[in-house]
C-alpha cells in the first residue's frame, strides 16, 4: 500500500508539473486565437465594404471562410436579398449551406426561388454530378432533411430525403413539387 501511495504522489506531482508547463502555452494560444478572430473581423469589414461598392461577388459568397461574425451576417443578408438563406457549410465541398424556402401556391415565391437557384447553382461545388440546396419546409425536418439537388446546367433536379431520392425530373418539376409538398408558410398551414 505504501508503494502505491508513493507512486500516486509521484504521478500527481508529474501531472502538476506538466500543467504548470502548459499554462504559458495555453495563454499564448488564447492570445493568437483572439488575434486571428480580430483579423478575420477586419478582413470581413473590408469584404463588406467591397461588396457595398460593387455588386455582390457571389462566387466568393458561396464559399465558407472563417470570416468573422460581421461578415457572416453580411453574407446572410446578401442571400436573403435574393430569397435564399444560408447557415453553416458543407464540410465535403466547403460551400455554404444555401437554403430555399417556398410559400405554398405563391407564383412570386416560385419565381424568386428559381431565379436565385439559376444564379447560385453554377457557382456551387458538385457532389455526385449535382449541387445541393437544403429545403426549409413546414415539417421543420420532422421526418428528416429534404434537399434539392440540381445539375449546374439546371437540366436535371431531384428532391431527396436523407439522401434517398423522393423525386427526379426537371428543375421546374422539382420546384413545383417542393412548393406543393415541402413548402413553408410563416403564418401557418
URRARA-V386952 format. One record per helix or strand. SS is the DSSP state (hx for helix, st for strand). FROM is the first residue (numbers start at 0). LEN is the number of residues. If there is no record, write none. Layout:
((SS:FROM:LEN) (SS:FROM:LEN))
//
This chain:
((hx:1:52) (hx:57:4) (st:62:1) (hx:67:14) (st:84:5) (st:94:6) (hx:106:17) (st:126:1) (st:129:6) (st:145:5) (st:156:5) (st:163:6) (hx:170:11))
//
